């Protein structure tokens, strides 16, 4: 997800999206733990999306 797209969303939408991405990250970890390793690029993409969302949230709040 692009930072430009995230900046157009409201704070509440960003919080919802952050929860969704954290659930996705959790599910990827559970898949890896159960012996079905997901693509490593999925981990990186989700982690970076979470970081982008947190950055935009801090920009809007600060």
PQR file of N, CA, C, O and H, with PARSE charges and radii, in Angstrom:
ATOM      1  N   UNK A   1       0.847  -1.168   0.000 -0.4000 1.5000
ATOM      2  CA  UNK A   1       0.000   0.000   0.000 -0.0000 2.0000
ATOM      3  C   UNK A   1       0.897   1.236   0.000  0.5500 1.7000
ATOM      4  O   UNK A   1       1.899   1.288   0.714 -0.5500 1.4000
ATOM      5  N   UNK A   2       0.538   2.201  -0.784 -0.4000 1.5000
ATOM      6  CA  UNK A   2       1.323   3.417  -0.922 -0.0000 2.0000
ATOM      7  C   UNK A   2       1.011   4.413   0.188  0.5500 1.7000
ATOM      8  O   UNK A   2      -0.111   4.468   0.692 -0.5500 1.4000
ATOM      9  H   UNK A   2      -0.275   2.159  -1.364  0.4000 1.0000
ATOM     10  N   UNK A   3       2.014   5.196   0.560 -0.4000 1.5000
ATOM     11  CA  UNK A   3       1.838   6.202   1.607 -0.0000 2.0000
ATOM     12  C   UNK A   3       0.824   7.250   1.166  0.5500 1.7000
ATOM     13  O   UNK A   3       0.074   7.770   1.992 -0.5500 1.4000
ATOM     14  H   UNK A   3       2.926   5.151   0.151  0.4000 1.0000
ATOM     15  N   UNK A   4       0.793   7.563  -0.110 -0.4000 1.5000
ATOM     16  CA  UNK A   4      -0.162   8.554  -0.627 -0.0000 2.0000
ATOM     17  C   UNK A   4      -1.592   8.088  -0.382  0.5500 1.7000
ATOM     18  O   UNK A   4      -2.452   8.880   0.002 -0.5500 1.4000
ATOM     19  H   UNK A   4       1.402   7.141  -0.782  0.4000 1.0000
ATOM     20  N   UNK A   5      -1.838   6.814  -0.604 -0.4000 1.5000
ATOM     21  CA  UNK A   5      -3.183   6.267  -0.368 -0.0000 2.0000
ATOM     22  C   UNK A   5      -3.533   6.322   1.115  0.5500 1.7000
ATOM     23  O   UNK A   5      -4.678   6.595   1.477 -0.5500 1.4000
ATOM     24  H   UNK A   5      -1.139   6.170  -0.916  0.4000 1.0000
ATOM     25  N   UNK A   6      -2.556   6.063   1.964 -0.4000 1.5000
ATOM     26  CA  UNK A   6      -2.806   6.064   3.399 -0.0000 2.0000
ATOM     27  C   UNK A   6      -3.101   7.461   3.921  0.5500 1.7000
ATOM     28  O   UNK A   6      -3.928   7.624   4.818 -0.5500 1.4000
ATOM     29  H   UNK A   6      -1.627   5.841   1.670  0.4000 1.0000
ATOM     30  N   UNK A   7      -2.442   8.463   3.375 -0.4000 1.5000
ATOM     31  CA  UNK A   7      -2.654   9.829   3.845 -0.0000 2.0000
ATOM     32  C   UNK A   7      -4.059  10.334   3.536  0.5500 1.7000
ATOM     33  O   UNK A   7      -4.533  11.270   4.178 -0.5500 1.4000
ATOM     34  H   UNK A   7      -1.770   8.330   2.646  0.4000 1.0000
ATOM     35  N   UNK A   8      -4.726   9.727   2.563 -0.4000 1.5000
ATOM     36  CA  UNK A   8      -6.082  10.133   2.200 -0.0000 2.0000
ATOM     37  C   UNK A   8      -7.129   9.550   3.154  0.5500 1.7000
ATOM     38  O   UNK A   8      -8.278   9.992   3.153 -0.5500 1.4000
ATOM     39  H   UNK A   8      -4.340   8.966   2.042  0.4000 1.0000
ATOM     40  N   UNK A   9      -6.742   8.568   3.961 -0.4000 1.5000
ATOM     41  CA  UNK A   9      -7.687   7.918   4.869 -0.0000 2.0000
ATOM     42  C   UNK A   9      -7.784   8.677   6.181  0.5500 1.7000
ATOM     43  O   UNK A   9      -6.884   9.431   6.551 -0.5500 1.4000
ATOM     44  H   UNK A   9      -5.809   8.209   3.961  0.4000 1.0000
ATOM     45  N   UNK A  10      -8.890   8.465   6.875 -0.4000 1.5000
ATOM     46  CA  UNK A  10      -9.077   9.089   8.182 -0.0000 2.0000
ATOM     47  C   UNK A  10      -8.326   8.279   9.241  0.5500 1.7000
ATOM     48  O   UNK A  10      -7.856   7.171   8.980 -0.5500 1.4000
ATOM     49  H   UNK A  10      -9.621   7.853   6.575  0.4000 1.0000
ATOM     50  N   UNK A  11      -8.226   8.851  10.432 -0.4000 1.5000
ATOM     51  CA  UNK A  11      -7.542   8.168  11.523 -0.0000 2.0000
ATOM     52  C   UNK A  11      -8.205   6.856  11.890  0.5500 1.7000
ATOM     53  O   UNK A  11      -7.525   5.868  12.168 -0.5500 1.4000
ATOM     54  H   UNK A  11      -8.608   9.750  10.645  0.4000 1.0000
ATOM     55  N   UNK A  12      -9.527   6.841  11.894 -0.4000 1.5000
ATOM     56  CA  UNK A  12     -10.256   5.619  12.235 -0.0000 2.0000
ATOM     57  C   UNK A  12     -10.029   4.526  11.189  0.5500 1.7000
ATOM     58  O   UNK A  12      -9.853   3.357  11.532 -0.5500 1.4000
ATOM     59  H   UNK A  12     -10.079   7.644  11.669  0.4000 1.0000
ATOM     60  N   UNK A  13     -10.033   4.913   9.923 -0.4000 1.5000
ATOM     61  CA  UNK A  13      -9.766   3.944   8.868 -0.0000 2.0000
ATOM     62  C   UNK A  13      -8.356   3.385   8.990  0.5500 1.7000
ATOM     63  O   UNK A  13      -8.132   2.201   8.741 -0.5500 1.4000
ATOM     64  H   UNK A  13     -10.176   5.863   9.645  0.4000 1.0000
ATOM     65  N   UNK A  14      -7.407   4.233   9.371 -0.4000 1.5000
ATOM     66  CA  UNK A  14      -6.029   3.775   9.538 -0.0000 2.0000
ATOM     67  C   UNK A  14      -5.905   2.799  10.707  0.5500 1.7000
ATOM     68  O   UNK A  14      -5.166   1.818  10.619 -0.5500 1.4000
ATOM     69  H   UNK A  14      -7.589   5.195   9.574  0.4000 1.0000
ATOM     70  N   UNK A  15      -6.620   3.062  11.796 -0.4000 1.5000
ATOM     71  CA  UNK A  15      -6.597   2.142  12.932 -0.0000 2.0000
ATOM     72  C   UNK A  15      -7.175   0.785  12.527  0.5500 1.7000
ATOM     73  O   UNK A  15      -6.633  -0.258  12.894 -0.5500 1.4000
ATOM     74  H   UNK A  15      -7.220   3.859  11.867  0.4000 1.0000
ATOM     75  N   UNK A  16      -8.262   0.800  11.780 -0.4000 1.5000
ATOM     76  CA  UNK A  16      -8.860  -0.453  11.319 -0.0000 2.0000
ATOM     77  C   UNK A  16      -7.907  -1.211  10.408  0.5500 1.7000
ATOM     78  O   UNK A  16      -7.780  -2.432  10.509 -0.5500 1.4000
ATOM     79  H   UNK A  16      -8.702   1.647  11.481  0.4000 1.0000
ATOM     80  N   UNK A  17      -7.245  -0.493   9.528 -0.4000 1.5000
ATOM     81  CA  UNK A  17      -6.295  -1.107   8.609 -0.0000 2.0000
ATOM     82  C   UNK A  17      -5.094  -1.668   9.370  0.5500 1.7000
ATOM     83  O   UNK A  17      -4.571  -2.725   9.016 -0.5500 1.4000
ATOM     84  H   UNK A  17      -7.349   0.499   9.447  0.4000 1.0000
ATOM     85  N   UNK A  18      -4.662  -0.966  10.403 -0.4000 1.5000
ATOM     86  CA  UNK A  18      -3.551  -1.445  11.218 -0.0000 2.0000
ATOM     87  C   UNK A  18      -3.917  -2.761  11.904  0.5500 1.7000
ATOM     88  O   UNK A  18      -3.110  -3.690  11.937 -0.5500 1.4000
ATOM     89  H   UNK A  18      -5.087  -0.108  10.690  0.4000 1.0000
ATOM     90  N   UNK A  19      -5.118  -2.841  12.446 -0.4000 1.5000
ATOM     91  CA  UNK A  19      -5.568  -4.093  13.068 -0.0000 2.0000
ATOM     92  C   UNK A  19      -5.616  -5.232  12.048  0.5500 1.7000
ATOM     93  O   UNK A  19      -5.225  -6.362  12.342 -0.5500 1.4000
ATOM     94  H   UNK A  19      -5.773  -2.086  12.419  0.4000 1.0000
ATOM     95  N   UNK A  20      -6.093  -4.921  10.866 -0.4000 1.5000
ATOM     96  CA  UNK A  20      -6.166  -5.928   9.806 -0.0000 2.0000
ATOM     97  C   UNK A  20      -4.773  -6.441   9.441  0.5500 1.7000
ATOM     98  O   UNK A  20      -4.576  -7.645   9.282 -0.5500 1.4000
ATOM     99  H   UNK A  20      -6.411  -4.003  10.627  0.4000 1.0000
ATOM    100  N   UNK A  21      -3.813  -5.531   9.310 -0.4000 1.5000
ATOM    101  CA  UNK A  21      -2.445  -5.924   8.949 -0.0000 2.0000
ATOM    102  C   UNK A  21      -1.781  -6.720  10.060  0.5500 1.7000
ATOM    103  O   UNK A  21      -1.012  -7.643   9.790 -0.5500 1.4000
ATOM    104  H   UNK A  21      -3.973  -4.553   9.439  0.4000 1.0000
ATOM    105  N   UNK A  22      -2.075  -6.368  11.318 -0.4000 1.5000
ATOM    106  CA  UNK A  22      -1.504  -7.128  12.426 -0.0000 2.0000
ATOM    107  C   UNK A  22      -2.091  -8.532  12.477  0.5500 1.7000
ATOM    108  O   UNK A  22      -1.388  -9.488  12.804 -0.5500 1.4000
ATOM    109  H   UNK A  22      -2.699  -5.618  11.538  0.4000 1.0000
ATOM    110  N   UNK A  23      -3.368  -8.661  12.158 -0.4000 1.5000
ATOM    111  CA  UNK A  23      -3.975 -10.001  12.083 -0.0000 2.0000
ATOM    112  C   UNK A  23      -3.330 -10.807  10.968  0.5500 1.7000
ATOM    113  O   UNK A  23      -3.055 -11.997  11.124 -0.5500 1.4000
ATOM    114  H   UNK A  23      -3.939  -7.884  11.892  0.4000 1.0000
ATOM    115  N   UNK A  24      -3.091 -10.146   9.840 -0.4000 1.5000
ATOM    116  CA  UNK A  24      -2.446 -10.814   8.710 -0.0000 2.0000
ATOM    117  C   UNK A  24      -1.035 -11.272   9.111  0.5500 1.7000
ATOM    118  O   UNK A  24      -0.619 -12.377   8.763 -0.5500 1.4000
ATOM    119  H   UNK A  24      -3.314  -9.179   9.713  0.4000 1.0000
ATOM    120  N   UNK A  25      -0.308 -10.430   9.835 -0.4000 1.5000
ATOM    121  CA  UNK A  25       1.027 -10.788  10.291 -0.0000 2.0000
ATOM    122  C   UNK A  25       0.960 -11.992  11.237  0.5500 1.7000
ATOM    123  O   UNK A  25       1.775 -12.909  11.140 -0.5500 1.4000
ATOM    124  H   UNK A  25      -0.645  -9.532  10.117  0.4000 1.0000
ATOM    125  N   UNK A  26       0.000 -11.983  12.134 -0.4000 1.5000
ATOM    126  CA  UNK A  26      -0.178 -13.099  13.060 -0.0000 2.0000
ATOM    127  C   UNK A  26      -0.467 -14.384  12.291  0.5500 1.7000
ATOM    128  O   UNK A  26       0.110 -15.430  12.590 -0.5500 1.4000
ATOM    129  H   UNK A  26      -0.663 -11.238  12.212  0.4000 1.0000
ATOM    130  N   UNK A  27      -1.352 -14.309  11.306 -0.4000 1.5000
ATOM    131  CA  UNK A  27      -1.691 -15.496  10.523 -0.0000 2.0000
ATOM    132  C   UNK A  27      -0.485 -16.032   9.766  0.5500 1.7000
ATOM    133  O   UNK A  27      -0.320 -17.246   9.643 -0.5500 1.4000
ATOM    134  H   UNK A  27      -1.820 -13.460  11.064  0.4000 1.0000
ATOM    135  N   UNK A  28       0.360 -15.140   9.258 -0.4000 1.5000
ATOM    136  CA  UNK A  28       1.577 -15.582   8.574 -0.0000 2.0000
ATOM    137  C   UNK A  28       2.512 -16.306   9.543  0.5500 1.7000
ATOM    138  O   UNK A  28       3.129 -17.311   9.189 -0.5500 1.4000
ATOM    139  H   UNK A  28       0.226 -14.154   9.358  0.4000 1.0000
ATOM    140  N   UNK A  29       2.610 -15.787  10.765 -0.4000 1.5000
ATOM    141  CA  UNK A  29       3.462 -16.446  11.762 -0.0000 2.0000
ATOM    142  C   UNK A  29       2.904 -17.811  12.133  0.5500 1.7000
ATOM    143  O   UNK A  29       3.662 -18.760  12.335 -0.5500 1.4000
ATOM    144  H   UNK A  29       2.109 -14.970  11.052  0.4000 1.0000
ATOM    145  N   UNK A  30       1.596 -17.914  12.224 -0.4000 1.5000
ATOM    146  CA  UNK A  30       0.982 -19.202  12.560 -0.0000 2.0000
ATOM    147  C   UNK A  30       1.192 -20.208  11.432  0.5500 1.7000
ATOM    148  O   UNK A  30       1.434 -21.388  11.686 -0.5500 1.4000
ATOM    149  H   UNK A  30       0.981 -17.143  12.061  0.4000 1.0000
ATOM    150  N   UNK A  31       1.100 -19.748  10.200 -0.4000 1.5000
ATOM    151  CA  UNK A  31       1.355 -20.639   9.066 -0.0000 2.0000
ATOM    152  C   UNK A  31       2.788 -21.149   9.099  0.5500 1.7000
ATOM    153  O   UNK A  31       3.039 -22.331   8.860 -0.5500 1.4000
ATOM    154  H   UNK A  31       0.903 -18.790   9.994  0.4000 1.0000
ATOM    155  N   UNK A  32       3.719 -20.261   9.394 -0.4000 1.5000
ATOM    156  CA  UNK A  32       5.126 -20.657   9.446 -0.0000 2.0000
ATOM    157  C   UNK A  32       5.359 -21.644  10.582  0.5500 1.7000
ATOM    158  O   UNK A  32       6.154 -22.573  10.447 -0.5500 1.4000
ATOM    159  H   UNK A  32       3.515 -19.302   9.588  0.4000 1.0000
ATOM    160  N   UNK A  33       4.670 -21.446  11.696 -0.4000 1.5000
ATOM    161  CA  UNK A  33       4.831 -22.332  12.841 -0.0000 2.0000
ATOM    162  C   UNK A  33       4.220 -23.698  12.631  0.5500 1.7000
ATOM    163  O   UNK A  33       4.652 -24.671  13.249 -0.5500 1.4000
ATOM    164  H   UNK A  33       4.024 -20.691  11.807  0.4000 1.0000
ATOM    165  N   UNK A  34       3.228 -23.788  11.775 -0.4000 1.5000
ATOM    166  CA  UNK A  34       2.554 -25.065  11.553 -0.0000 2.0000
ATOM    167  C   UNK A  34       3.202 -25.871  10.432  0.5500 1.7000
ATOM    168  O   UNK A  34       2.686 -26.919  10.042 -0.5500 1.4000
ATOM    169  H   UNK A  34       2.877 -22.997  11.273  0.4000 1.0000
ATOM    170  N   UNK A  35       4.315 -25.395   9.918 -0.4000 1.5000
ATOM    171  CA  UNK A  35       5.032 -26.167   8.907 -0.0000 2.0000
ATOM    172  C   UNK A  35       4.696 -25.786   7.483  0.5500 1.7000
ATOM    173  O   UNK A  35       5.214 -26.400   6.551 -0.5500 1.4000
ATOM    174  H   UNK A  35       4.734 -24.544  10.234  0.4000 1.0000
ATOM    175  N   UNK A  36       3.859 -24.806   7.286 -0.4000 1.5000
ATOM    176  CA  UNK A  36       3.510 -24.364   5.939 -0.0000 2.0000
ATOM    177  C   UNK A  36       4.083 -22.957   5.743  0.5500 1.7000
ATOM    178  O   UNK A  36       3.362 -21.971   5.892 -0.5500 1.4000
ATOM    179  H   UNK A  36       3.438 -24.306   8.044  0.4000 1.0000
ATOM    180  N   UNK A  37       5.368 -22.858   5.413 -0.4000 1.5000
ATOM    181  CA  UNK A  37       5.982 -21.535   5.362 -0.0000 2.0000
ATOM    182  C   UNK A  37       5.450 -20.681   4.207  0.5500 1.7000
ATOM    183  O   UNK A  37       5.471 -21.107   3.052 -0.5500 1.4000
ATOM    184  H   UNK A  37       5.954 -23.660   5.292  0.4000 1.0000
ATOM    185  N   UNK A  38       4.976 -19.483   4.526 -0.4000 1.5000
ATOM    186  CA  UNK A  38       4.546 -18.570   3.468 -0.0000 2.0000
ATOM    187  C   UNK A  38       5.769 -17.942   2.803  0.5500 1.7000
ATOM    188  O   UNK A  38       6.897 -18.132   3.257 -0.5500 1.4000
ATOM    189  H   UNK A  38       4.959 -19.137   5.464  0.4000 1.0000
ATOM    190  N   UNK A  39       5.545 -17.214   1.756 -0.4000 1.5000
ATOM    191  CA  UNK A  39       6.659 -16.541   1.080 -0.0000 2.0000
ATOM    192  C   UNK A  39       7.265 -15.515   2.023  0.5500 1.7000
ATOM    193  O   UNK A  39       6.549 -14.821   2.745 -0.5500 1.4000
ATOM    194  H   UNK A  39       4.629 -17.059   1.387  0.4000 1.0000
ATOM    195  N   UNK A  40       8.569 -15.426   2.010 -0.4000 1.5000
ATOM    196  CA  UNK A  40       9.243 -14.478   2.904 -0.0000 2.0000
ATOM    197  C   UNK A  40       8.928 -13.041   2.517  0.5500 1.7000
ATOM    198  O   UNK A  40       8.991 -12.147   3.361 -0.5500 1.4000
ATOM    199  H   UNK A  40       9.150 -15.990   1.424  0.4000 1.0000
ATOM    200  N   UNK A  41       8.594 -12.809   1.263 -0.4000 1.5000
ATOM    201  CA  UNK A  41       8.248 -11.454   0.833 -0.0000 2.0000
ATOM    202  C   UNK A  41       6.937 -10.994   1.465  0.5500 1.7000
ATOM    203  O   UNK A  41       6.716  -9.795   1.634 -0.5500 1.4000
ATOM    204  H   UNK A  41       8.543 -13.536   0.577  0.4000 1.0000
ATOM    205  N   UNK A  42       6.067 -11.942   1.816 -0.4000 1.5000
ATOM    206  CA  UNK A  42       4.807 -11.586   2.488 -0.0000 2.0000
ATOM    207  C   UNK A  42       5.075 -10.992   3.859  0.5500 1.7000
ATOM    208  O   UNK A  42       4.447 -10.008   4.250 -0.5500 1.4000
ATOM    209  H   UNK A  42       6.246 -12.917   1.679  0.4000 1.0000
ATOM    210  N   UNK A  43       6.026 -11.599   4.599 -0.4000 1.5000
ATOM    211  CA  UNK A  43       6.392 -11.061   5.904 -0.0000 2.0000
ATOM    212  C   UNK A  43       6.894  -9.626   5.778  0.5500 1.7000
ATOM    213  O   UNK A  43       6.477  -8.738   6.521 -0.5500 1.4000
ATOM    214  H   UNK A  43       6.537 -12.398   4.281  0.4000 1.0000
ATOM    215  N   UNK A  44       7.790  -9.419   4.832 -0.4000 1.5000
ATOM    216  CA  UNK A  44       8.393  -8.099   4.640 -0.0000 2.0000
ATOM    217  C   UNK A  44       7.350  -7.067   4.244  0.5500 1.7000
ATOM    218  O   UNK A  44       7.355  -5.945   4.751 -0.5500 1.4000
ATOM    219  H   UNK A  44       8.129 -10.141   4.228  0.4000 1.0000
ATOM    220  N   UNK A  45       6.460  -7.442   3.343 -0.4000 1.5000
ATOM    221  CA  UNK A  45       5.440  -6.511   2.866 -0.0000 2.0000
ATOM    222  C   UNK A  45       4.494  -6.093   3.990  0.5500 1.7000
ATOM    223  O   UNK A  45       4.176  -4.912   4.130 -0.5500 1.4000
ATOM    224  H   UNK A  45       6.456  -8.353   2.931  0.4000 1.0000
ATOM    225  N   UNK A  46       4.047  -7.056   4.783 -0.4000 1.5000
ATOM    226  CA  UNK A  46       3.128  -6.745   5.881 -0.0000 2.0000
ATOM    227  C   UNK A  46       3.826  -5.885   6.930  0.5500 1.7000
ATOM    228  O   UNK A  46       3.246  -4.925   7.438 -0.5500 1.4000
ATOM    229  H   UNK A  46       4.305  -8.015   4.668  0.4000 1.0000
ATOM    230  N   UNK A  47       5.071  -6.228   7.253 -0.4000 1.5000
ATOM    231  CA  UNK A  47       5.816  -5.464   8.246 -0.0000 2.0000
ATOM    232  C   UNK A  47       6.003  -4.014   7.794  0.5500 1.7000
ATOM    233  O   UNK A  47       5.873  -3.091   8.599 -0.5500 1.4000
ATOM    234  H   UNK A  47       5.542  -7.008   6.841  0.4000 1.0000
ATOM    235  N   UNK A  48       6.303  -3.818   6.533 -0.4000 1.5000
ATOM    236  CA  UNK A  48       6.478  -2.458   6.013 -0.0000 2.0000
ATOM    237  C   UNK A  48       5.156  -1.701   5.945  0.5500 1.7000
ATOM    238  O   UNK A  48       5.118  -0.497   6.198 -0.5500 1.4000
ATOM    239  H   UNK A  48       6.409  -4.567   5.880  0.4000 1.0000
ATOM    240  N   UNK A  49       4.078  -2.393   5.609 -0.4000 1.5000
ATOM    241  CA  UNK A  49       2.761  -1.740   5.613 -0.0000 2.0000
ATOM    242  C   UNK A  49       2.402  -1.260   7.015  0.5500 1.7000
ATOM    243  O   UNK A  49       1.875  -0.160   7.183 -0.5500 1.4000
ATOM    244  H   UNK A  49       4.109  -3.371   5.404  0.4000 1.0000
ATOM    245  N   UNK A  50       2.689  -2.087   8.022 -0.4000 1.5000
ATOM    246  CA  UNK A  50       2.410  -1.697   9.403 -0.0000 2.0000
ATOM    247  C   UNK A  50       3.224  -0.461   9.768  0.5500 1.7000
ATOM    248  O   UNK A  50       2.708   0.463  10.395 -0.5500 1.4000
ATOM    249  H   UNK A  50       3.117  -2.980   7.886  0.4000 1.0000
ATOM    250  N   UNK A  51       4.475  -0.445   9.382 -0.4000 1.5000
ATOM    251  CA  UNK A  51       5.333   0.706   9.686 -0.0000 2.0000
ATOM    252  C   UNK A  51       4.820   1.969   8.997  0.5500 1.7000
ATOM    253  O   UNK A  51       4.826   3.045   9.594 -0.5500 1.4000
ATOM    254  H   UNK A  51       4.895  -1.197   8.873  0.4000 1.0000
ATOM    255  N   UNK A  52       4.380   1.846   7.756 -0.4000 1.5000
ATOM    256  CA  UNK A  52       3.839   3.007   7.033 -0.0000 2.0000
ATOM    257  C   UNK A  52       2.598   3.554   7.718  0.5500 1.7000
ATOM    258  O   UNK A  52       2.448   4.764   7.884 -0.5500 1.4000
ATOM    259  H   UNK A  52       4.376   0.971   7.271  0.4000 1.0000
ATOM    260  N   UNK A  53       1.714   2.654   8.112 -0.4000 1.5000
ATOM    261  CA  UNK A  53       0.470   3.069   8.758 -0.0000 2.0000
ATOM    262  C   UNK A  53       0.780   3.782  10.075  0.5500 1.7000
ATOM    263  O   UNK A  53       0.197   4.824  10.374 -0.5500 1.4000
ATOM    264  H   UNK A  53       1.835   1.671   7.977  0.4000 1.0000
ATOM    265  N   UNK A  54       1.703   3.214  10.860 -0.4000 1.5000
ATOM    266  CA  UNK A  54       2.059   3.838  12.132 -0.0000 2.0000
ATOM    267  C   UNK A  54       2.683   5.216  11.915  0.5500 1.7000
ATOM    268  O   UNK A  54       2.433   6.135  12.695 -0.5500 1.4000
ATOM    269  H   UNK A  54       2.177   2.367  10.617  0.4000 1.0000
ATOM    270  N   UNK A  55       3.481   5.366  10.877 -0.4000 1.5000
ATOM    271  CA  UNK A  55       4.095   6.649  10.570 -0.0000 2.0000
ATOM    272  C   UNK A  55       3.040   7.684  10.217  0.5500 1.7000
ATOM    273  O   UNK A  55       3.082   8.811  10.711 -0.5500 1.4000
ATOM    274  H   UNK A  55       3.684   4.619  10.243  0.4000 1.0000
ATOM    275  N   UNK A  56       2.099   7.310   9.370 -0.4000 1.5000
ATOM    276  CA  UNK A  56       1.035   8.243   8.962 -0.0000 2.0000
ATOM    277  C   UNK A  56       0.176   8.616  10.170  0.5500 1.7000
ATOM    278  O   UNK A  56      -0.214   9.775  10.316 -0.5500 1.4000
ATOM    279  H   UNK A  56       2.064   6.395   8.968  0.4000 1.0000
ATOM    280  N   UNK A  57      -0.124   7.641  11.042 -0.4000 1.5000
ATOM    281  CA  UNK A  57      -0.903   7.929  12.248 -0.0000 2.0000
ATOM    282  C   UNK A  57      -0.173   8.938  13.145  0.5500 1.7000
ATOM    283  O   UNK A  57      -0.785   9.857  13.690 -0.5500 1.4000
ATOM    284  H   UNK A  57       0.193   6.700  10.924  0.4000 1.0000
ATOM    285  N   UNK A  58       1.132   8.749  13.286 -0.4000 1.5000
ATOM    286  CA  UNK A  58       1.876   9.683  14.133 -0.0000 2.0000
ATOM    287  C   UNK A  58       1.942  11.060  13.492  0.5500 1.7000
ATOM    288  O   UNK A  58       1.938  12.060  14.209 -0.5500 1.4000
ATOM    289  H   UNK A  58       1.629   8.003  12.843  0.4000 1.0000
ATOM    290  N   UNK A  59       2.003  11.148  12.176 -0.4000 1.5000
ATOM    291  CA  UNK A  59       1.982  12.436  11.489 -0.0000 2.0000
ATOM    292  C   UNK A  59       0.654  13.147  11.720  0.5500 1.7000
ATOM    293  O   UNK A  59       0.614  14.356  11.949 -0.5500 1.4000
ATOM    294  H   UNK A  59       2.007  10.336  11.593  0.4000 1.0000
ATOM    295  N   UNK A  60      -0.431  12.379  11.658 -0.4000 1.5000
ATOM    296  CA  UNK A  60      -1.759  12.996  11.828 -0.0000 2.0000
ATOM    297  C   UNK A  60      -1.988  13.430  13.276  0.5500 1.7000
ATOM    298  O   UNK A  60      -2.645  14.441  13.526 -0.5500 1.4000
ATOM    299  H   UNK A  60      -0.398  11.397  11.472  0.4000 1.0000
ATOM    300  N   UNK A  61      -1.446  12.665  14.232 -0.4000 1.5000
ATOM    301  CA  UNK A  61      -1.652  12.987  15.645 -0.0000 2.0000
ATOM    302  C   UNK A  61      -0.683  14.037  16.151  0.5500 1.7000
ATOM    303  O   UNK A  61      -0.989  14.748  17.108 -0.5500 1.4000
ATOM    304  H   UNK A  61      -0.913  11.843  14.030  0.4000 1.0000
ATOM    305  N   UNK A  62       0.463  14.146  15.537 -0.4000 1.5000
ATOM    306  CA  UNK A  62       1.493  15.049  16.070 -0.0000 2.0000
ATOM    307  C   UNK A  62       1.573  16.255  15.276  0.5500 1.7000
ATOM    308  O   UNK A  62       2.382  17.135  15.569 -0.5500 1.4000
ATOM    309  H   UNK A  62       0.711  13.568  14.759  0.4000 1.0000
TER
END
